[in-house]
């Protein structure tokens, strides 16, 4: 694994750990009422997606079980349509499991 991939994967893991802490003990319905929680989770997913986009094809091929395109795609959606993602993001978040680290 390339050294810069380790750095990007570490960023991905750290953001996922933060997101897991944000949602611990929370209900999905809180995303509709707690804007700070929603913004924090959006930011965590943006970081995860950006870090994933920087990982080399070599490392991606070894870690074939990770949905790289979906992760990067959600990051792009959040970045480019930032105020039009609440319902879509909430649905995506319900299906997403932040990796255990």
Jmol script that loads the backbone (N, CA, C; Angstrom):
load data "model"
ATOM      1  N   UNK A   1       0.846  -1.180   0.000  1.00  0.00           N
ATOM      2  CA  UNK A   1       0.000   0.000   0.000  1.00  0.00           C
ATOM      3  C   UNK A   1       0.891   1.242   0.000  1.00  0.00           C
ATOM      4  N   UNK A   2       0.514   2.201  -0.803  1.00  0.00           N
ATOM      5  CA  UNK A   2       1.269   3.438  -0.897  1.00  0.00           C
ATOM      6  C   UNK A   2       1.098   4.268   0.375  1.00  0.00           C
ATOM      7  N   UNK A   3       2.147   5.019   0.714  1.00  0.00           N
ATOM      8  CA  UNK A   3       2.126   5.807   1.946  1.00  0.00           C
ATOM      9  C   UNK A   3       0.972   6.808   1.958  1.00  0.00           C
ATOM     10  N   UNK A   4       0.735   7.476   0.826  1.00  0.00           N
ATOM     11  CA  UNK A   4      -0.346   8.472   0.829  1.00  0.00           C
ATOM     12  C   UNK A   4      -1.716   7.800   0.963  1.00  0.00           C
ATOM     13  N   UNK A   5      -1.832   6.552   0.532  1.00  0.00           N
ATOM     14  CA  UNK A   5      -3.092   5.829   0.724  1.00  0.00           C
ATOM     15  C   UNK A   5      -3.355   5.596   2.204  1.00  0.00           C
ATOM     16  N   UNK A   6      -2.314   5.302   2.944  1.00  0.00           N
ATOM     17  CA  UNK A   6      -2.474   5.106   4.392  1.00  0.00           C
ATOM     18  C   UNK A   6      -3.026   6.374   5.049  1.00  0.00           C
ATOM     19  N   UNK A   7      -2.503   7.508   4.627  1.00  0.00           N
ATOM     20  CA  UNK A   7      -2.965   8.787   5.181  1.00  0.00           C
ATOM     21  C   UNK A   7      -4.441   8.998   4.855  1.00  0.00           C
ATOM     22  N   UNK A   8      -4.815   8.782   3.595  1.00  0.00           N
ATOM     23  CA  UNK A   8      -6.208   8.986   3.192  1.00  0.00           C
ATOM     24  C   UNK A   8      -7.141   7.994   3.884  1.00  0.00           C
ATOM     25  N   UNK A   9      -6.706   6.766   4.018  1.00  0.00           N
ATOM     26  CA  UNK A   9      -7.529   5.773   4.711  1.00  0.00           C
ATOM     27  C   UNK A   9      -7.681   6.132   6.187  1.00  0.00           C
ATOM     28  N   UNK A  10      -6.625   6.686   6.774  1.00  0.00           N
ATOM     29  CA  UNK A  10      -6.701   7.107   8.176  1.00  0.00           C
ATOM     30  C   UNK A  10      -7.731   8.227   8.328  1.00  0.00           C
ATOM     31  N   UNK A  11      -7.714   9.183   7.397  1.00  0.00           N
ATOM     32  CA  UNK A  11      -8.698  10.272   7.440  1.00  0.00           C
ATOM     33  C   UNK A  11     -10.115   9.712   7.335  1.00  0.00           C
ATOM     34  N   UNK A  12     -10.285   8.734   6.458  1.00  0.00           N
ATOM     35  CA  UNK A  12     -11.594   8.100   6.265  1.00  0.00           C
ATOM     36  C   UNK A  12     -12.053   7.434   7.564  1.00  0.00           C
ATOM     37  N   UNK A  13     -11.156   6.710   8.197  1.00  0.00           N
ATOM     38  CA  UNK A  13     -11.480   6.021   9.444  1.00  0.00           C
ATOM     39  C   UNK A  13     -11.807   7.020  10.550  1.00  0.00           C
ATOM     40  N   UNK A  14     -11.005   8.072  10.665  1.00  0.00           N
ATOM     41  CA  UNK A  14     -11.252   9.075  11.706  1.00  0.00           C
ATOM     42  C   UNK A  14     -12.612   9.749  11.521  1.00  0.00           C
ATOM     43  N   UNK A  15     -12.957  10.085  10.286  1.00  0.00           N
ATOM     44  CA  UNK A  15     -14.256  10.714  10.026  1.00  0.00           C
ATOM     45  C   UNK A  15     -15.396   9.741  10.322  1.00  0.00           C
ATOM     46  N   UNK A  16     -15.205   8.473   9.989  1.00  0.00           N
ATOM     47  CA  UNK A  16     -16.229   7.461  10.275  1.00  0.00           C
ATOM     48  C   UNK A  16     -16.401   7.280  11.780  1.00  0.00           C
ATOM     49  N   UNK A  17     -15.306   7.288  12.510  1.00  0.00           N
ATOM     50  CA  UNK A  17     -15.393   7.180  13.974  1.00  0.00           C
ATOM     51  C   UNK A  17     -16.158   8.365  14.557  1.00  0.00           C
ATOM     52  N   UNK A  18     -15.878   9.560  14.055  1.00  0.00           N
ATOM     53  CA  UNK A  18     -16.602  10.748  14.519  1.00  0.00           C
ATOM     54  C   UNK A  18     -18.092  10.613  14.219  1.00  0.00           C
ATOM     55  N   UNK A  19     -18.418  10.184  13.009  1.00  0.00           N
ATOM     56  CA  UNK A  19     -19.825  10.036  12.624  1.00  0.00           C
ATOM     57  C   UNK A  19     -20.529   9.033  13.529  1.00  0.00           C
ATOM     58  N   UNK A  20     -19.866   7.945  13.848  1.00  0.00           N
ATOM     59  CA  UNK A  20     -20.461   6.944  14.746  1.00  0.00           C
ATOM     60  C   UNK A  20     -20.726   7.557  16.122  1.00  0.00           C
ATOM     61  N   UNK A  21     -19.814   8.395  16.597  1.00  0.00           N
ATOM     62  CA  UNK A  21     -20.034   9.069  17.882  1.00  0.00           C
ATOM     63  C   UNK A  21     -21.215  10.042  17.792  1.00  0.00           C
ATOM     64  N   UNK A  22     -21.321  10.734  16.656  1.00  0.00           N
ATOM     65  CA  UNK A  22     -22.421  11.689  16.485  1.00  0.00           C
ATOM     66  C   UNK A  22     -23.778  11.005  16.577  1.00  0.00           C
ATOM     67  N   UNK A  23     -23.892   9.795  16.028  1.00  0.00           N
ATOM     68  CA  UNK A  23     -25.202   9.129  15.957  1.00  0.00           C
ATOM     69  C   UNK A  23     -25.466   8.185  17.121  1.00  0.00           C
ATOM     70  N   UNK A  24     -24.484   7.969  17.962  1.00  0.00           N
ATOM     71  CA  UNK A  24     -24.664   7.056  19.097  1.00  0.00           C
ATOM     72  C   UNK A  24     -25.823   7.529  19.969  1.00  0.00           C
ATOM     73  N   UNK A  25     -26.780   6.644  20.176  1.00  0.00           N
ATOM     74  CA  UNK A  25     -27.928   6.950  21.013  1.00  0.00           C
ATOM     75  C   UNK A  25     -28.964   7.863  20.377  1.00  0.00           C
ATOM     76  N   UNK A  26     -28.795   8.152  19.104  1.00  0.00           N
ATOM     77  CA  UNK A  26     -29.716   9.044  18.394  1.00  0.00           C
ATOM     78  C   UNK A  26     -30.716   8.248  17.573  1.00  0.00           C
ATOM     79  N   UNK A  27     -31.824   8.883  17.259  1.00  0.00           N
ATOM     80  CA  UNK A  27     -32.840   8.322  16.377  1.00  0.00           C
ATOM     81  C   UNK A  27     -32.716   8.980  15.012  1.00  0.00           C
ATOM     82  N   UNK A  28     -33.100   8.255  13.967  1.00  0.00           N
ATOM     83  CA  UNK A  28     -33.048   8.789  12.617  1.00  0.00           C
ATOM     84  C   UNK A  28     -33.880  10.067  12.494  1.00  0.00           C
ATOM     85  N   UNK A  29     -34.980  10.134  13.204  1.00  0.00           N
ATOM     86  CA  UNK A  29     -35.869  11.301  13.131  1.00  0.00           C
ATOM     87  C   UNK A  29     -35.174  12.587  13.575  1.00  0.00           C
ATOM     88  N   UNK A  30     -34.117  12.464  14.353  1.00  0.00           N
ATOM     89  CA  UNK A  30     -33.396  13.650  14.810  1.00  0.00           C
ATOM     90  C   UNK A  30     -32.705  14.381  13.670  1.00  0.00           C
ATOM     91  N   UNK A  31     -32.460  13.691  12.563  1.00  0.00           N
ATOM     92  CA  UNK A  31     -31.877  14.365  11.404  1.00  0.00           C
ATOM     93  C   UNK A  31     -32.821  15.425  10.850  1.00  0.00           C
ATOM     94  N   UNK A  32     -34.110  15.252  11.086  1.00  0.00           N
ATOM     95  CA  UNK A  32     -35.095  16.219  10.605  1.00  0.00           C
ATOM     96  C   UNK A  32     -35.175  17.458  11.485  1.00  0.00           C
ATOM     97  N   UNK A  33     -34.775  17.334  12.735  1.00  0.00           N
ATOM     98  CA  UNK A  33     -34.934  18.443  13.672  1.00  0.00           C
ATOM     99  C   UNK A  33     -33.617  19.021  14.174  1.00  0.00           C
ATOM    100  N   UNK A  34     -32.566  18.260  14.138  1.00  0.00           N
ATOM    101  CA  UNK A  34     -31.270  18.709  14.653  1.00  0.00           C
ATOM    102  C   UNK A  34     -30.349  19.040  13.480  1.00  0.00           C
ATOM    103  N   UNK A  35     -30.357  20.299  13.077  1.00  0.00           N
ATOM    104  CA  UNK A  35     -29.559  20.727  11.921  1.00  0.00           C
ATOM    105  C   UNK A  35     -28.063  20.565  12.172  1.00  0.00           C
ATOM    106  N   UNK A  36     -27.637  20.748  13.411  1.00  0.00           N
ATOM    107  CA  UNK A  36     -26.222  20.597  13.709  1.00  0.00           C
ATOM    108  C   UNK A  36     -25.784  19.149  13.493  1.00  0.00           C
ATOM    109  N   UNK A  37     -26.608  18.203  13.911  1.00  0.00           N
ATOM    110  CA  UNK A  37     -26.309  16.793  13.692  1.00  0.00           C
ATOM    111  C   UNK A  37     -26.239  16.497  12.199  1.00  0.00           C
ATOM    112  N   UNK A  38     -27.214  16.990  11.455  1.00  0.00           N
ATOM    113  CA  UNK A  38     -27.230  16.765  10.011  1.00  0.00           C
ATOM    114  C   UNK A  38     -25.977  17.338   9.357  1.00  0.00           C
ATOM    115  N   UNK A  39     -25.630  18.569   9.693  1.00  0.00           N
ATOM    116  CA  UNK A  39     -24.451  19.190   9.101  1.00  0.00           C
ATOM    117  C   UNK A  39     -23.174  18.451   9.498  1.00  0.00           C
ATOM    118  N   UNK A  40     -23.092  17.993  10.732  1.00  0.00           N
ATOM    119  CA  UNK A  40     -21.913  17.244  11.173  1.00  0.00           C
ATOM    120  C   UNK A  40     -21.776  15.940  10.400  1.00  0.00           C
ATOM    121  N   UNK A  41     -22.880  15.246  10.180  1.00  0.00           N
ATOM    122  CA  UNK A  41     -22.833  13.990   9.429  1.00  0.00           C
ATOM    123  C   UNK A  41     -22.522  14.228   7.962  1.00  0.00           C
ATOM    124  N   UNK A  42     -23.094  15.277   7.400  1.00  0.00           N
ATOM    125  CA  UNK A  42     -22.774  15.614   6.006  1.00  0.00           C
ATOM    126  C   UNK A  42     -21.281  15.875   5.879  1.00  0.00           C
ATOM    127  N   UNK A  43     -20.731  16.630   6.794  1.00  0.00           N
ATOM    128  CA  UNK A  43     -19.290  16.933   6.738  1.00  0.00           C
ATOM    129  C   UNK A  43     -18.460  15.664   6.883  1.00  0.00           C
ATOM    130  N   UNK A  44     -18.837  14.783   7.772  1.00  0.00           N
ATOM    131  CA  UNK A  44     -18.101  13.525   7.938  1.00  0.00           C
ATOM    132  C   UNK A  44     -18.120  12.713   6.650  1.00  0.00           C
ATOM    133  N   UNK A  45     -19.283  12.640   5.999  1.00  0.00           N
ATOM    134  CA  UNK A  45     -19.386  11.882   4.747  1.00  0.00           C
ATOM    135  C   UNK A  45     -18.585  12.566   3.645  1.00  0.00           C
ATOM    136  N   UNK A  46     -18.551  13.888   3.647  1.00  0.00           N
ATOM    137  CA  UNK A  46     -17.720  14.602   2.673  1.00  0.00           C
ATOM    138  C   UNK A  46     -16.251  14.233   2.854  1.00  0.00           C
ATOM    139  N   UNK A  47     -15.791  14.198   4.089  1.00  0.00           N
ATOM    140  CA  UNK A  47     -14.395  13.843   4.365  1.00  0.00           C
ATOM    141  C   UNK A  47     -14.122  12.404   3.956  1.00  0.00           C
ATOM    142  N   UNK A  48     -15.026  11.507   4.306  1.00  0.00           N
ATOM    143  CA  UNK A  48     -14.865  10.096   3.933  1.00  0.00           C
ATOM    144  C   UNK A  48     -14.785   9.967   2.416  1.00  0.00           C
ATOM    145  N   UNK A  49     -15.668  10.661   1.714  1.00  0.00           N
ATOM    146  CA  UNK A  49     -15.682  10.589   0.256  1.00  0.00           C
ATOM    147  C   UNK A  49     -14.459  11.202  -0.383  1.00  0.00           C
ATOM    148  N   UNK A  50     -14.019  12.329   0.135  1.00  0.00           N
ATOM    149  CA  UNK A  50     -12.815  12.960  -0.416  1.00  0.00           C
ATOM    150  C   UNK A  50     -11.598  12.078  -0.180  1.00  0.00           C
ATOM    151  N   UNK A  51     -11.476  11.530   1.009  1.00  0.00           N
ATOM    152  CA  UNK A  51     -10.356  10.628   1.289  1.00  0.00           C
ATOM    153  C   UNK A  51     -10.417   9.409   0.379  1.00  0.00           C
ATOM    154  N   UNK A  52     -11.606   8.862   0.177  1.00  0.00           N
ATOM    155  CA  UNK A  52     -11.759   7.695  -0.700  1.00  0.00           C
ATOM    156  C   UNK A  52     -11.374   8.025  -2.133  1.00  0.00           C
ATOM    157  N   UNK A  53     -11.678   9.240  -2.566  1.00  0.00           N
ATOM    158  CA  UNK A  53     -11.362   9.620  -3.948  1.00  0.00           C
ATOM    159  C   UNK A  53      -9.864   9.726  -4.187  1.00  0.00           C
ATOM    160  N   UNK A  54      -9.094   9.875  -3.127  1.00  0.00           N
ATOM    161  CA  UNK A  54      -7.644  10.033  -3.251  1.00  0.00           C
ATOM    162  C   UNK A  54      -6.878   8.717  -3.151  1.00  0.00           C
ATOM    163  N   UNK A  55      -7.574   7.639  -2.846  1.00  0.00           N
ATOM    164  CA  UNK A  55      -6.925   6.330  -2.708  1.00  0.00           C
ATOM    165  C   UNK A  55      -6.604   5.782  -4.097  1.00  0.00           C
ATOM    166  N   UNK A  56      -5.426   5.229  -4.242  1.00  0.00           N
ATOM    167  CA  UNK A  56      -4.968   4.726  -5.543  1.00  0.00           C
ATOM    168  C   UNK A  56      -5.788   3.526  -6.017  1.00  0.00           C
ATOM    169  N   UNK A  57      -5.790   3.327  -7.321  1.00  0.00           N
ATOM    170  CA  UNK A  57      -6.467   2.160  -7.901  1.00  0.00           C
ATOM    171  C   UNK A  57      -5.864   0.868  -7.371  1.00  0.00           C
ATOM    172  N   UNK A  58      -4.566   0.884  -7.126  1.00  0.00           N
ATOM    173  CA  UNK A  58      -3.881  -0.303  -6.596  1.00  0.00           C
ATOM    174  C   UNK A  58      -4.478  -0.718  -5.250  1.00  0.00           C
ATOM    175  N   UNK A  59      -4.629   0.233  -4.360  1.00  0.00           N
ATOM    176  CA  UNK A  59      -5.194  -0.062  -3.043  1.00  0.00           C
ATOM    177  C   UNK A  59      -6.676  -0.398  -3.153  1.00  0.00           C
ATOM    178  N   UNK A  60      -7.388   0.294  -4.015  1.00  0.00           N
ATOM    179  CA  UNK A  60      -8.811  -0.010  -4.210  1.00  0.00           C
ATOM    180  C   UNK A  60      -9.005  -1.449  -4.670  1.00  0.00           C
ATOM    181  N   UNK A  61      -8.111  -1.924  -5.522  1.00  0.00           N
ATOM    182  CA  UNK A  61      -8.262  -3.293  -6.036  1.00  0.00           C
ATOM    183  C   UNK A  61      -8.049  -4.330  -4.942  1.00  0.00           C
ATOM    184  N   UNK A  62      -7.241  -4.007  -3.959  1.00  0.00           N
ATOM    185  CA  UNK A  62      -7.008  -4.918  -2.835  1.00  0.00           C
ATOM    186  C   UNK A  62      -8.198  -4.873  -1.871  1.00  0.00           C
ATOM    187  N   UNK A  63      -8.752  -3.689  -1.682  1.00  0.00           N
ATOM    188  CA  UNK A  63      -9.896  -3.503  -0.782  1.00  0.00           C
ATOM    189  C   UNK A  63     -11.178  -3.506  -1.610  1.00  0.00           C
ATOM    190  N   UNK A  64     -11.417  -4.589  -2.309  1.00  0.00           N
ATOM    191  CA  UNK A  64     -12.511  -4.685  -3.281  1.00  0.00           C
ATOM    192  C   UNK A  64     -13.896  -4.658  -2.644  1.00  0.00           C
ATOM    193  N   UNK A  65     -14.014  -4.928  -1.363  1.00  0.00           N
ATOM    194  CA  UNK A  65     -15.323  -4.960  -0.713  1.00  0.00           C
ATOM    195  C   UNK A  65     -15.874  -3.590  -0.346  1.00  0.00           C
ATOM    196  N   UNK A  66     -15.081  -2.567  -0.497  1.00  0.00           N
ATOM    197  CA  UNK A  66     -15.510  -1.210  -0.152  1.00  0.00           C
ATOM    198  C   UNK A  66     -16.205  -0.594  -1.364  1.00  0.00           C
ATOM    199  N   UNK A  67     -17.396  -0.023  -1.191  1.00  0.00           N
ATOM    200  CA  UNK A  67     -18.110   0.579  -2.327  1.00  0.00           C
ATOM    201  C   UNK A  67     -17.542   1.959  -2.683  1.00  0.00           C
ATOM    202  N   UNK A  68     -16.345   1.974  -3.243  1.00  0.00           N
ATOM    203  CA  UNK A  68     -15.618   3.215  -3.525  1.00  0.00           C
ATOM    204  C   UNK A  68     -16.454   4.214  -4.325  1.00  0.00           C
ATOM    205  N   UNK A  69     -17.060   3.752  -5.414  1.00  0.00           N
ATOM    206  CA  UNK A  69     -17.825   4.666  -6.278  1.00  0.00           C
ATOM    207  C   UNK A  69     -19.016   5.270  -5.543  1.00  0.00           C
ATOM    208  N   UNK A  70     -19.699   4.485  -4.746  1.00  0.00           N
ATOM    209  CA  UNK A  70     -20.857   4.991  -4.001  1.00  0.00           C
ATOM    210  C   UNK A  70     -20.431   6.031  -2.967  1.00  0.00           C
ATOM    211  N   UNK A  71     -19.319   5.791  -2.311  1.00  0.00           N
ATOM    212  CA  UNK A  71     -18.824   6.717  -1.291  1.00  0.00           C
ATOM    213  C   UNK A  71     -18.434   8.046  -1.932  1.00  0.00           C
ATOM    214  N   UNK A  72     -17.655   7.967  -3.000  1.00  0.00           N
ATOM    215  CA  UNK A  72     -17.225   9.182  -3.694  1.00  0.00           C
ATOM    216  C   UNK A  72     -18.432   9.879  -4.326  1.00  0.00           C
ATOM    217  N   UNK A  73     -19.366   9.098  -4.862  1.00  0.00           N
ATOM    218  CA  UNK A  73     -20.562   9.673  -5.470  1.00  0.00           C
ATOM    219  C   UNK A  73     -21.399  10.460  -4.478  1.00  0.00           C
ATOM    220  N   UNK A  74     -21.559   9.946  -3.263  1.00  0.00           N
ATOM    221  CA  UNK A  74     -22.330  10.676  -2.258  1.00  0.00           C
ATOM    222  C   UNK A  74     -21.587  11.940  -1.852  1.00  0.00           C
ATOM    223  N   UNK A  75     -20.290  11.865  -1.742  1.00  0.00           N
ATOM    224  CA  UNK A  75     -19.502  13.065  -1.433  1.00  0.00           C
ATOM    225  C   UNK A  75     -19.743  14.129  -2.496  1.00  0.00           C
ATOM    226  N   UNK A  76     -19.696  13.732  -3.764  1.00  0.00           N
ATOM    227  CA  UNK A  76     -19.904  14.687  -4.851  1.00  0.00           C
ATOM    228  C   UNK A  76     -21.310  15.278  -4.806  1.00  0.00           C
ATOM    229  N   UNK A  77     -22.279  14.459  -4.510  1.00  0.00           N
ATOM    230  CA  UNK A  77     -23.666  14.932  -4.415  1.00  0.00           C
ATOM    231  C   UNK A  77     -23.800  15.958  -3.291  1.00  0.00           C
ATOM    232  N   UNK A  78     -23.204  15.681  -2.160  1.00  0.00           N
ATOM    233  CA  UNK A  78     -23.288  16.598  -1.026  1.00  0.00           C
ATOM    234  C   UNK A  78     -22.590  17.921  -1.320  1.00  0.00           C
ATOM    235  N   UNK A  79     -21.447  17.861  -1.961  1.00  0.00           N
ATOM    236  CA  UNK A  79     -20.679  19.068  -2.260  1.00  0.00           C
ATOM    237  C   UNK A  79     -21.404  19.952  -3.273  1.00  0.00           C
ATOM    238  N   UNK A  80     -21.964  19.339  -4.300  1.00  0.00           N
ATOM    239  CA  UNK A  80     -22.505  20.119  -5.416  1.00  0.00           C
ATOM    240  C   UNK A  80     -23.984  20.462  -5.292  1.00  0.00           C
ATOM    241  N   UNK A  81     -24.692  19.817  -4.406  1.00  0.00           N
ATOM    242  CA  UNK A  81     -26.118  20.116  -4.218  1.00  0.00           C
ATOM    243  C   UNK A  81     -26.405  20.260  -2.732  1.00  0.00           C
ATOM    244  N   UNK A  82     -25.577  21.015  -2.067  1.00  0.00           N
ATOM    245  CA  UNK A  82     -25.528  21.051  -0.616  1.00  0.00           C
ATOM    246  C   UNK A  82     -26.826  21.395   0.092  1.00  0.00           C
ATOM    247  N   UNK A  83     -27.715  22.202  -0.486  1.00  0.00           N
ATOM    248  CA  UNK A  83     -28.958  22.517   0.210  1.00  0.00           C
ATOM    249  C   UNK A  83     -30.145  21.732  -0.321  1.00  0.00           C
ATOM    250  N   UNK A  84     -29.896  20.769  -1.162  1.00  0.00           N
ATOM    251  CA  UNK A  84     -30.978  19.987  -1.757  1.00  0.00           C
ATOM    252  C   UNK A  84     -30.814  18.505  -1.453  1.00  0.00           C
ATOM    253  N   UNK A  85     -30.212  18.180  -0.315  1.00  0.00           N
ATOM    254  CA  UNK A  85     -29.886  16.780  -0.063  1.00  0.00           C
ATOM    255  C   UNK A  85     -30.525  16.191   1.185  1.00  0.00           C
ATOM    256  N   UNK A  86     -31.286  16.941   1.929  1.00  0.00           N
ATOM    257  CA  UNK A  86     -31.775  16.448   3.217  1.00  0.00           C
ATOM    258  C   UNK A  86     -32.456  15.084   3.116  1.00  0.00           C
ATOM    259  N   UNK A  87     -33.487  14.970   2.288  1.00  0.00           N
ATOM    260  CA  UNK A  87     -34.229  13.705   2.197  1.00  0.00           C
ATOM    261  C   UNK A  87     -33.361  12.601   1.603  1.00  0.00           C
ATOM    262  N   UNK A  88     -32.647  12.913   0.550  1.00  0.00           N
ATOM    263  CA  UNK A  88     -31.791  11.906  -0.084  1.00  0.00           C
ATOM    264  C   UNK A  88     -30.697  11.448   0.874  1.00  0.00           C
ATOM    265  N   UNK A  89     -30.073  12.389   1.537  1.00  0.00           N
ATOM    266  CA  UNK A  89     -28.995  12.053   2.454  1.00  0.00           C
ATOM    267  C   UNK A  89     -29.517  11.226   3.616  1.00  0.00           C
ATOM    268  N   UNK A  90     -30.662  11.604   4.157  1.00  0.00           N
ATOM    269  CA  UNK A  90     -31.236  10.855   5.273  1.00  0.00           C
ATOM    270  C   UNK A  90     -31.496   9.406   4.885  1.00  0.00           C
ATOM    271  N   UNK A  91     -32.042   9.201   3.694  1.00  0.00           N
ATOM    272  CA  UNK A  91     -32.296   7.840   3.218  1.00  0.00           C
ATOM    273  C   UNK A  91     -31.014   7.064   3.015  1.00  0.00           C
ATOM    274  N   UNK A  92     -30.025   7.731   2.440  1.00  0.00           N
ATOM    275  CA  UNK A  92     -28.732   7.088   2.210  1.00  0.00           C
ATOM    276  C   UNK A  92     -28.093   6.725   3.543  1.00  0.00           C
ATOM    277  N   UNK A  93     -28.184   7.633   4.503  1.00  0.00           N
ATOM    278  CA  UNK A  93     -27.563   7.407   5.802  1.00  0.00           C
ATOM    279  C   UNK A  93     -28.195   6.221   6.514  1.00  0.00           C
ATOM    280  N   UNK A  94     -29.490   6.020   6.327  1.00  0.00           N
ATOM    281  CA  UNK A  94     -30.156   4.875   6.952  1.00  0.00           C
ATOM    282  C   UNK A  94     -29.586   3.563   6.421  1.00  0.00           C
ATOM    283  N   UNK A  95     -29.188   3.543   5.159  1.00  0.00           N
ATOM    284  CA  UNK A  95     -28.653   2.319   4.552  1.00  0.00           C
ATOM    285  C   UNK A  95     -27.157   2.147   4.810  1.00  0.00           C
ATOM    286  N   UNK A  96     -26.482   3.237   5.092  1.00  0.00           N
ATOM    287  CA  UNK A  96     -25.027   3.220   5.246  1.00  0.00           C
ATOM    288  C   UNK A  96     -24.663   2.789   6.653  1.00  0.00           C
ATOM    289  N   UNK A  97     -23.655   1.964   6.748  1.00  0.00           N
ATOM    290  CA  UNK A  97     -23.115   1.614   8.064  1.00  0.00           C
ATOM    291  C   UNK A  97     -21.695   2.138   8.110  1.00  0.00           C
ATOM    292  N   UNK A  98     -21.446   3.073   8.989  1.00  0.00           N
ATOM    293  CA  UNK A  98     -20.088   3.576   9.118  1.00  0.00           C
ATOM    294  C   UNK A  98     -19.207   2.432   9.590  1.00  0.00           C
ATOM    295  N   UNK A  99     -18.049   2.280   8.978  1.00  0.00           N
ATOM    296  CA  UNK A  99     -17.203   1.136   9.319  1.00  0.00           C
ATOM    297  C   UNK A  99     -16.791   1.143  10.781  1.00  0.00           C
ATOM    298  N   UNK A 100     -16.777  -0.038  11.338  1.00  0.00           N
ATOM    299  CA  UNK A 100     -16.238  -0.169  12.699  1.00  0.00           C
ATOM    300  C   UNK A 100     -14.731  -0.070  12.586  1.00  0.00           C
ATOM    301  N   UNK A 101     -14.165   0.709  13.474  1.00  0.00           N
ATOM    302  CA  UNK A 101     -12.732   0.962  13.360  1.00  0.00           C
ATOM    303  C   UNK A 101     -12.000   0.481  14.594  1.00  0.00           C
TER     304      UNK A 101
END
end "model"
wireframe off; spacefill off
backbone 0.3
color backbone group
